[in-house]
Amino acid sequence: MKRREFINWAGLGLIASYLPVALVACAENNSATEDNSDSELLLVGTISQLEETGFLLNEESKIMVVKNSDGEFMAVNPTCTHQGCIVEWKPNDANFVCPCHDAKFAVDGTVLAEPAKLPLATYKVKEENDELKVKIT
């Protein structure tokens, strides 16, 4: 066997030995957890607390939960996308207002008034036994 043939066969063998590893790495993960896995849900508070205060705020995780006019619970990141101030919930107007520069956001996070140009990040809320849990993504 010539040297060139040997190197070709050795290279081909090396590539073939890594093929199973590459296939496993690229394969779809069938052991993925259900979309509403409790391990991904963060307890923000109870419905009773929300109705008492008008909103729930988890400052550590930067999540605010409010109730919209349809009675649905909405969760947003309350950090204003303009300069990072924490927005305030205005229940009478059903919107968020930034105390720093008066940017306004709808209950779904969309921008209603500048200077903010980007919407607030939103999260899914799960209601379970009077508790409100938010899916962090």
RADA-V599522 format. One record per residue. N is the residue number from 1. RES is the residue in one letter. PSI is psi in whole degrees, -180 to 180 (999 if undefined). Layout:
[[N,RES,PSI] [N,RES,PSI]]
This chain:
[[1,M,136] [2,K,158] [3,R,-43] [4,R,-42] [5,E,-42] [6,F,-46] [7,I,-41] [8,N,-46] [9,W,-41] [10,A,-43] [11,G,-43] [12,L,-40] [13,G,-40] [14,L,-45] [15,I,-43] [16,A,-33] [17,S,-24] [18,Y,-11] [19,L,-47] [20,P,-37] [21,V,-44] [22,A,-40] [23,L,-42] [24,V,-42] [25,A,-32] [26,C,-9] [27,A,152] [28,E,137] [29,N,107] [30,N,-9] [31,S,20] [32,A,143] [33,T,160] [34,E,153] [35,D,-34] [36,N,36] [37,S,134] [38,D,-24] [39,S,-22] [40,E,-3] [41,L,136] [42,L,124] [43,L,120] [44,V,-33] [45,G,-165] [46,T,162] [47,I,-38] [48,S,-44] [49,Q,-43] [50,L,-44] [51,E,-27] [52,E,-43] [53,T,-19] [54,G,-17] [55,F,164] [56,L,136] [57,L,122] [58,N,99] [59,E,-35] [60,E,-45] [61,S,-3] [62,K,61] [63,I,132] [64,M,132] [65,V,132] [66,V,172] [67,K,129] [68,N,178] [69,S,-19] [70,D,1] [71,G,7] [72,E,147] [73,F,133] [74,M,140] [75,A,135] [76,V,162] [77,N,118] [78,P,11] [79,T,116] [80,C,136] [81,T,-2] [82,H,-63] [83,Q,15] [84,G,10] [85,C,156] [86,I,124] [87,V,159] [88,E,143] [89,W,128] [90,K,92] [91,P,-33] [92,N,-33] [93,D,-8] [94,A,46] [95,N,170] [96,F,140] [97,V,134] [98,C,125] [99,P,-14] [100,C,-45] [101,H,16] [102,D,25] [103,A,145] [104,K,143] [105,F,142] [106,A,169] [107,V,-25] [108,D,8] [109,G,-11] [110,T,150] [111,V,128] [112,L,-33] [113,A,136] [114,E,165] [115,P,-9] [116,A,141] [117,K,-24] [118,L,146] [119,P,164] [120,L,145] [121,A,142] [122,T,158] [123,Y,159] [124,K,141] [125,V,136] [126,K,127] [127,E,125] [128,E,114] [129,N,53] [130,D,1] [131,E,146] [132,L,119] [133,K,144] [134,V,134] [135,K,114] [136,I,129] [137,T,999]]
